[in-house]
Amino acid sequence: MKIKDGYILRQVAGNSIVIAVGDEALNFNGMITINGAGTFLWQKLSEGATEEELLAAMLSEYEIDAETAKQDIGDFINKLKSADLIVE
């Protein structure tokens, strides 16, 4: 999986903001604010991480159990898919 071209993550006043650039800016109005864990996952997805790689990274980075991490990753990916921000 990978973040769709045309979307970037920026830090603005201490917040992580996803914005559209280039042609995608014509179709996507606004911005998305994501939390620290979302920022961590976004960066991994920008590198083309699989769900298994995301899970391993989350378990390594955060004090979280595997079931909760799987659920959180699934929820995050589903939100990105519903906003058409991710490609497989």
TIVOVO-12141 format. One record per atom (N, C-alpha, C, CB): y negated, z negated, x negated; atom name; residue number from 1. Coordinates in Angstrom, 2 decimals. Glycine has a CB too. Example, Ala and Ser with C-alpha at 12.3 -4.5 7.8 and 13.67 -1.06 7.14 Angstrom:
! residues 2
{lovo {5.69,-7.80,-13.19},N,1}
{lovo {4.50,-7.80,-12.30},CA,1}
{lovo {3.30,-7.80,-13.20},C,1}
{lovo {4.47,-9.05,-11.31},CB,1}
{lovo {2.25,-7.08,-12.85},N,2}
{lovo {1.06,-7.14,-13.67},CA,2}
{lovo {-0.03,-7.87,-12.90},C,2}
{lovo {0.60,-5.72,-14.08},CB,2}
//
This chain:
! residues 88
{lovo {1.18,0.00,-0.84},N,1}
{lovo {0.00,0.00,0.00},CA,1}
{lovo {-1.24,0.00,-0.88},C,1}
{lovo {0.00,-1.21,0.95},CB,1}
{lovo {-2.27,0.54,-0.32},N,2}
{lovo {-3.51,0.60,-1.09},CA,2}
{lovo {-4.70,0.63,-0.13},C,2}
{lovo {-3.52,1.84,-2.01},CB,2}
{lovo {-5.81,0.08,-0.61},N,3}
{lovo {-7.05,0.15,0.16},CA,3}
{lovo {-7.48,1.62,0.21},C,3}
{lovo {-8.18,-0.75,-0.47},CB,3}
{lovo {-7.89,2.05,1.38},N,4}
{lovo {-8.31,3.43,1.59},CA,4}
{lovo {-9.56,3.73,0.75},C,4}
{lovo {-8.59,3.68,3.10},CB,4}
{lovo {-9.60,4.92,0.19},N,5}
{lovo {-10.79,5.35,-0.55},CA,5}
{lovo {-12.00,5.28,0.36},C,5}
{lovo {-10.60,6.78,-1.12},CB,5}
{lovo {-13.13,4.90,-0.21},N,6}
{lovo {-14.37,4.85,0.56},CA,6}
{lovo {-14.76,3.46,1.01},C,6}
{lovo {-14.24,5.73,1.75},CB,6}
{lovo {-13.97,2.46,0.60},N,7}
{lovo {-14.29,1.06,0.95},CA,7}
{lovo {-14.30,0.24,-0.32},C,7}
{lovo {-13.27,0.48,1.97},CB,7}
{lovo {-15.34,-0.56,-0.48},N,8}
{lovo {-15.46,-1.38,-1.68},CA,8}
{lovo {-15.76,-2.83,-1.32},C,8}
{lovo {-16.56,-0.82,-2.60},CB,8}
{lovo {-15.41,-3.70,-2.23},N,9}
{lovo {-15.66,-5.13,-2.07},CA,9}
{lovo {-16.81,-5.50,-2.98},C,9}
{lovo {-14.38,-5.97,-2.41},CB,9}
{lovo {-17.78,-6.19,-2.43},N,10}
{lovo {-18.95,-6.63,-3.19},CA,10}
{lovo {-19.20,-8.11,-2.92},C,10}
{lovo {-20.19,-5.79,-2.83},CB,10}
{lovo {-19.78,-8.77,-3.90},N,11}
{lovo {-20.19,-10.15,-3.75},CA,11}
{lovo {-21.68,-10.16,-3.40},C,11}
{lovo {-19.90,-10.98,-5.05},CB,11}
{lovo {-22.02,-10.75,-2.26},N,12}
{lovo {-23.40,-10.83,-1.81},CA,12}
{lovo {-23.69,-12.27,-1.44},C,12}
{lovo {-23.66,-9.87,-0.61},CB,12}
{lovo {-24.59,-12.89,-2.17},N,13}
{lovo {-25.00,-14.27,-1.91},CA,13}
{lovo {-23.79,-15.20,-1.80},C,13}
{lovo {-25.83,-14.35,-0.63},CB,13}
{lovo {-22.82,-15.01,-2.69},N,14}
{lovo {-21.64,-15.86,-2.73},CA,14}
{lovo {-20.57,-15.52,-1.71},C,14}
{lovo {-22.05,-17.25,-2.52},CB,14}
{lovo {-20.76,-14.45,-0.96},N,15}
{lovo {-19.79,-14.02,0.05},CA,15}
{lovo {-19.14,-12.71,-0.38},C,15}
{lovo {-20.45,-13.87,1.43},CB,15}
{lovo {-17.87,-12.54,-0.03},N,16}
{lovo {-17.17,-11.28,-0.29},CA,16}
{lovo {-17.34,-10.38,0.92},C,16}
{lovo {-15.67,-11.52,-0.59},CB,16}
{lovo {-17.93,-9.22,0.69},N,17}
{lovo {-18.25,-8.28,1.75},CA,17}
{lovo {-17.58,-6.94,1.47},C,17}
{lovo {-19.79,-8.11,1.89},CB,17}
{lovo {-16.92,-6.37,2.48},N,18}
{lovo {-16.34,-5.04,2.39},CA,18}
{lovo {-17.31,-4.08,3.09},C,18}
{lovo {-14.89,-4.98,3.03},CB,18}
{lovo {-17.66,-3.01,2.37},N,19}
{lovo {-18.55,-2.01,2.94},CA,19}
{lovo {-17.97,-0.61,2.73},C,19}
{lovo {-19.97,-2.11,2.31},CB,19}
{lovo {-18.38,0.30,3.57},N,20}
{lovo {-17.97,1.69,3.45},CA,20}
{lovo {-18.99,2.43,2.60},C,20}
{lovo {-17.81,2.37,4.84},CB,20}
{lovo {-18.49,3.39,1.81},N,21}
{lovo {-19.36,4.22,0.99},CA,21}
{lovo {-18.97,5.68,1.18},C,21}
{lovo {-19.28,3.81,-0.51},CB,21}
{lovo {-19.87,6.58,0.79},N,22}
{lovo {-19.58,8.01,0.89},CA,22}
{lovo {-19.35,8.44,2.32},C,22}
{lovo {-18.37,8.35,0.05},CB,22}
{lovo {-18.40,9.35,2.51},N,23}
{lovo {-18.11,9.89,3.83},CA,23}
{lovo {-17.63,8.82,4.81},C,23}
{lovo {-17.07,10.97,3.73},CB,23}
{lovo {-16.96,7.79,4.31},N,24}
{lovo {-16.46,6.74,5.21},CA,24}
{lovo {-17.61,5.98,5.87},C,24}
{lovo {-15.57,5.76,4.44},CB,24}
{lovo {-18.78,5.95,5.22},N,25}
{lovo {-19.92,5.25,5.80},CA,25}
{lovo {-20.38,5.91,7.10},C,25}
{lovo {-21.08,5.21,4.81},CB,25}
{lovo {-20.05,7.19,7.28},N,26}
{lovo {-20.41,7.88,8.52},CA,26}
{lovo {-19.57,7.42,9.70},C,26}
{lovo {-20.25,9.38,8.34},CB,26}
{lovo {-18.33,6.97,9.41},N,27}
{lovo {-17.39,6.57,10.47},CA,27}
{lovo {-17.31,5.06,10.67},C,27}
{lovo {-16.03,7.10,10.15},CB,27}
{lovo {-17.75,4.31,9.70},N,28}
{lovo {-17.61,2.86,9.75},CA,28}
{lovo {-18.99,2.22,9.65},C,28}
{lovo {-16.69,2.35,8.61},CB,28}
{lovo {-19.44,1.66,10.74},N,29}
{lovo {-20.74,1.01,10.76},CA,29}
{lovo {-20.56,-0.48,10.60},C,29}
{lovo {-21.50,1.33,12.07},CB,29}
{lovo {-21.26,-1.05,9.65},N,30}
{lovo {-21.22,-2.49,9.48},CA,30}
{lovo {-20.55,-2.89,8.20},C,30}
{lovo {-20.52,-3.12,10.63},CB,30}
{lovo {-20.08,-4.15,8.19},N,31}
{lovo {-19.41,-4.70,7.03},CA,31}
{lovo {-18.44,-5.76,7.50},C,31}
{lovo {-20.43,-5.29,6.01},CB,31}
{lovo {-17.53,-6.14,6.61},N,32}
{lovo {-16.54,-7.16,6.92},CA,32}
{lovo {-16.67,-8.25,5.86},C,32}
{lovo {-15.08,-6.57,6.95},CB,32}
{lovo {-16.73,-9.49,6.29},N,33}
{lovo {-16.75,-10.62,5.38},CA,33}
{lovo {-15.34,-11.17,5.29},C,33}
{lovo {-17.75,-11.73,5.85},CB,33}
{lovo {-14.85,-11.40,4.07},N,34}
{lovo {-13.51,-11.96,3.90},CA,34}
{lovo {-13.58,-13.21,3.03},C,34}
{lovo {-12.55,-10.92,3.27},CB,34}
{lovo {-12.63,-14.11,3.25},N,35}
{lovo {-12.60,-15.38,2.53},CA,35}
{lovo {-11.96,-15.20,1.14},C,35}
{lovo {-11.82,-16.44,3.33},CB,35}
{lovo {-11.81,-16.31,0.43},N,36}
{lovo {-11.27,-16.26,-0.93},CA,36}
{lovo {-9.88,-15.67,-1.02},C,36}
{lovo {-11.27,-17.61,-1.51},CB,36}
{lovo {-8.99,-16.08,-0.13},N,37}
{lovo {-7.63,-15.54,-0.14},CA,37}
{lovo {-7.64,-14.06,0.23},C,37}
{lovo {-6.72,-16.33,0.84},CB,37}
{lovo {-8.49,-13.68,1.17},N,38}
{lovo {-8.62,-12.27,1.54},CA,38}
{lovo {-9.15,-11.44,0.38},C,38}
{lovo {-9.54,-12.13,2.74},CB,38}
{lovo {-10.08,-12.00,-0.36},N,39}
{lovo {-10.62,-11.33,-1.54},CA,39}
{lovo {-9.52,-11.13,-2.58},C,39}
{lovo {-11.78,-12.13,-2.16},CB,39}
{lovo {-8.72,-12.16,-2.78},N,40}
{lovo {-7.60,-12.10,-3.72},CA,40}
{lovo {-6.63,-10.99,-3.31},C,40}
{lovo {-6.87,-13.45,-3.79},CB,40}
{lovo {-6.27,-10.94,-2.02},N,41}
{lovo {-5.34,-9.92,-1.53},CA,41}
{lovo {-5.97,-8.52,-1.59},C,41}
{lovo {-4.92,-10.24,-0.09},CB,41}
{lovo {-7.24,-8.41,-1.28},N,42}
{lovo {-7.94,-7.12,-1.34},CA,42}
{lovo {-7.86,-6.56,-2.75},C,42}
{lovo {-9.42,-7.28,-0.90},CB,42}
{lovo {-8.12,-7.42,-3.73},N,43}
{lovo {-8.08,-6.96,-5.12},CA,43}
{lovo {-6.69,-6.48,-5.51},C,43}
{lovo {-8.53,-8.09,-6.06},CB,43}
{lovo {-5.66,-7.18,-5.06},N,44}
{lovo {-4.28,-6.76,-5.34},CA,44}
{lovo {-3.96,-5.45,-4.64},C,44}
{lovo {-3.28,-7.85,-4.91},CB,44}
{lovo {-4.41,-5.31,-3.39},N,45}
{lovo {-4.17,-4.07,-2.65},CA,45}
{lovo {-4.94,-2.90,-3.27},C,45}
{lovo {-4.58,-4.25,-1.19},CB,45}
{lovo {-6.07,-3.17,-3.86},N,46}
{lovo {-6.83,-2.12,-4.55},CA,46}
{lovo {-6.03,-1.54,-5.71},C,46}
{lovo {-8.17,-2.67,-5.05},CB,46}
{lovo {-5.13,-2.35,-6.25},N,47}
{lovo {-4.27,-1.92,-7.35},CA,47}
{lovo {-2.97,-1.29,-6.85},C,47}
{lovo {-3.95,-3.11,-8.25},CB,47}
{lovo {-2.78,-1.26,-5.53},N,48}
{lovo {-1.59,-0.65,-4.95},CA,48}
{lovo {-0.41,-1.59,-4.84},C,48}
{lovo {-1.20,0.53,-5.76},CB,48}
{lovo {-0.64,-2.88,-4.66},N,49}
{lovo {0.44,-3.86,-4.58},CA,49}
{lovo {1.28,-3.68,-3.33},C,49}
{lovo {-0.14,-5.27,-4.61},CB,49}
{lovo {2.58,-3.99,-3.45},N,50}
{lovo {3.48,-4.01,-2.31},CA,50}
{lovo {3.38,-5.38,-1.64},C,50}
{lovo {4.96,-3.71,-2.75},CB,50}
{lovo {3.98,-5.51,-0.46},N,51}
{lovo {3.98,-6.81,0.21},CA,51}
{lovo {4.70,-7.85,-0.63},C,51}
{lovo {4.63,-6.71,1.60},CB,51}
{lovo {5.78,-7.45,-1.30},N,52}
{lovo {6.53,-8.38,-2.16},CA,52}
{lovo {5.67,-8.84,-3.33},C,52}
{lovo {7.82,-7.71,-2.68},CB,52}
{lovo {4.90,-7.91,-3.90},N,53}
{lovo {4.00,-8.27,-5.00},CA,53}
{lovo {2.87,-9.18,-4.52},C,53}
{lovo {3.42,-7.01,-5.65},CB,53}
{lovo {2.38,-8.93,-3.32},N,54}
{lovo {1.35,-9.79,-2.75},CA,54}
{lovo {1.88,-11.21,-2.56},C,54}
{lovo {0.86,-9.23,-1.41},CB,54}
{lovo {3.10,-11.31,-2.05},N,55}
{lovo {3.71,-12.62,-1.83},CA,55}
{lovo {3.87,-13.36,-3.16},C,55}
{lovo {5.08,-12.47,-1.13},CB,55}
{lovo {4.40,-12.70,-4.17},N,56}
{lovo {4.58,-13.33,-5.48},CA,56}
{lovo {3.23,-13.79,-6.05},C,56}
{lovo {5.27,-12.36,-6.46},CB,56}
{lovo {2.22,-12.96,-5.90},N,57}
{lovo {0.89,-13.30,-6.42},CA,57}
{lovo {0.30,-14.50,-5.67},C,57}
{lovo {-0.05,-12.09,-6.31},CB,57}
{lovo {0.46,-14.51,-4.35},N,58}
{lovo {-0.07,-15.63,-3.56},CA,58}
{lovo {0.62,-16.94,-3.93},C,58}
{lovo {0.12,-15.36,-2.05},CB,58}
{lovo {1.94,-16.88,-4.08},N,59}
{lovo {2.68,-18.10,-4.42},CA,59}
{lovo {2.32,-18.59,-5.82},C,59}
{lovo {4.19,-17.84,-4.34},CB,59}
{lovo {1.96,-17.68,-6.70},N,60}
{lovo {1.56,-18.04,-8.05},CA,60}
{lovo {0.14,-18.60,-8.09},C,60}
{lovo {1.66,-16.83,-8.96},CB,60}
{lovo {-0.73,-18.07,-7.25},N,61}
{lovo {-2.15,-18.41,-7.30},CA,61}
{lovo {-2.51,-19.64,-6.44},C,61}
{lovo {-2.98,-17.22,-6.84},CB,61}
{lovo {-1.84,-19.79,-5.31},N,62}
{lovo {-2.19,-20.84,-4.34},CA,62}
{lovo {-1.02,-21.79,-4.11},C,62}
{lovo {-2.62,-20.21,-3.01},CB,62}
{lovo {-1.35,-23.00,-3.74},N,63}
{lovo {-0.33,-23.98,-3.35},CA,63}
{lovo {-0.03,-23.76,-1.88},C,63}
{lovo {-0.80,-25.47,-3.63},CB,63}
{lovo {0.96,-22.91,-1.64},N,64}
{lovo {1.30,-22.50,-0.28},CA,64}
{lovo {2.80,-22.21,-0.24},C,64}
{lovo {0.48,-21.24,0.17},CB,64}
{lovo {3.43,-22.49,0.90},N,65}
{lovo {4.85,-22.20,1.02},CA,65}
{lovo {5.05,-20.73,1.36},C,65}
{lovo {5.52,-23.10,2.09},CB,65}
{lovo {6.23,-20.21,1.09},N,66}
{lovo {6.52,-18.80,1.24},CA,66}
{lovo {6.34,-18.31,2.68},C,66}
{lovo {7.93,-18.51,0.77},CB,66}
{lovo {6.78,-19.09,3.65},N,67}
{lovo {6.67,-18.66,5.05},CA,67}
{lovo {5.22,-18.52,5.48},C,67}
{lovo {7.39,-19.66,5.97},CB,67}
{lovo {4.39,-19.50,5.12},N,68}
{lovo {2.96,-19.44,5.47},CA,68}
{lovo {2.30,-18.26,4.77},C,68}
{lovo {2.24,-20.76,5.09},CB,68}
{lovo {2.64,-18.06,3.50},N,69}
{lovo {2.07,-16.95,2.73},CA,69}
{lovo {2.46,-15.62,3.36},C,69}
{lovo {2.55,-17.00,1.26},CB,69}
{lovo {3.73,-15.46,3.74},N,70}
{lovo {4.18,-14.21,4.39},CA,70}
{lovo {3.40,-13.95,5.67},C,70}
{lovo {5.68,-14.27,4.69},CB,70}
{lovo {3.22,-15.00,6.46},N,71}
{lovo {2.49,-14.86,7.73},CA,71}
{lovo {1.04,-14.48,7.47},C,71}
{lovo {2.56,-16.17,8.54},CB,71}
{lovo {0.39,-15.16,6.53},N,72}
{lovo {-1.01,-14.87,6.22},CA,72}
{lovo {-1.18,-13.45,5.67},C,72}
{lovo {-1.54,-15.89,5.21},CB,72}
{lovo {-0.28,-13.03,4.80},N,73}
{lovo {-0.33,-11.67,4.25},CA,73}
{lovo {-0.14,-10.65,5.36},C,73}
{lovo {0.75,-11.48,3.16},CB,73}
{lovo {0.84,-10.88,6.23},N,74}
{lovo {1.08,-9.98,7.35},CA,74}
{lovo {-0.13,-9.87,8.26},C,74}
{lovo {2.28,-10.44,8.14},CB,74}
{lovo {-0.74,-11.00,8.56},N,75}
{lovo {-1.94,-11.01,9.42},CA,75}
{lovo {-3.08,-10.22,8.77},C,75}
{lovo {-2.39,-12.46,9.71},CB,75}
{lovo {-3.28,-10.43,7.47},N,76}
{lovo {-4.35,-9.75,6.75},CA,76}
{lovo {-4.10,-8.24,6.73},C,76}
{lovo {-4.46,-10.29,5.32},CB,76}
{lovo {-2.89,-7.84,6.41},N,77}
{lovo {-2.55,-6.41,6.37},CA,77}
{lovo {-2.71,-5.78,7.74},C,77}
{lovo {-1.11,-6.22,5.86},CB,77}
{lovo {-2.28,-6.47,8.78},N,78}
{lovo {-2.43,-5.94,10.14},CA,78}
{lovo {-3.90,-5.74,10.51},C,78}
{lovo {-1.77,-6.87,11.15},CB,78}
{lovo {-4.76,-6.66,10.10},N,79}
{lovo {-6.20,-6.52,10.38},CA,79}
{lovo {-6.76,-5.32,9.62},C,79}
{lovo {-6.96,-7.81,9.98},CB,79}
{lovo {-6.33,-5.14,8.39},N,80}
{lovo {-6.80,-3.99,7.61},CA,80}
{lovo {-6.31,-2.69,8.24},C,80}
{lovo {-6.32,-4.08,6.15},CB,80}
{lovo {-5.06,-2.67,8.68},N,81}
{lovo {-4.52,-1.47,9.32},CA,81}
{lovo {-5.25,-1.17,10.62},C,81}
{lovo {-3.02,-1.64,9.59},CB,81}
{lovo {-5.52,-2.18,11.42},N,82}
{lovo {-6.21,-1.94,12.69},CA,82}
{lovo {-7.64,-1.45,12.48},C,82}
{lovo {-6.22,-3.22,13.52},CB,82}
{lovo {-8.23,-1.78,11.34},N,83}
{lovo {-9.57,-1.29,11.01},CA,83}
{lovo {-9.50,0.02,10.22},C,83}
{lovo {-10.35,-2.34,10.22},CB,83}
{lovo {-8.27,0.53,10.02},N,84}
{lovo {-8.03,1.78,9.26},CA,84}
{lovo {-8.59,1.70,7.85},C,84}
{lovo {-8.66,2.97,9.99},CB,84}
{lovo {-8.32,0.57,7.18},N,85}
{lovo {-8.80,0.36,5.81},CA,85}
{lovo {-7.70,0.44,4.78},C,85}
{lovo {-9.48,-0.95,5.71},CB,85}
{lovo {-6.49,0.72,5.21},N,86}
{lovo {-5.34,0.69,4.29},CA,86}
{lovo {-4.47,1.93,4.49},C,86}
{lovo {-4.51,-0.61,4.51},CB,86}
{lovo {-3.89,2.39,3.41},N,87}
{lovo {-2.94,3.51,3.45},CA,87}
{lovo {-1.65,3.06,2.81},C,87}
{lovo {-3.51,4.78,2.74},CB,87}
{lovo {-0.55,3.62,3.30},N,88}
{lovo {0.75,3.23,2.74},CA,88}
{lovo {1.33,4.35,1.90},C,88}
{lovo {1.73,2.86,3.86},CB,88}
//
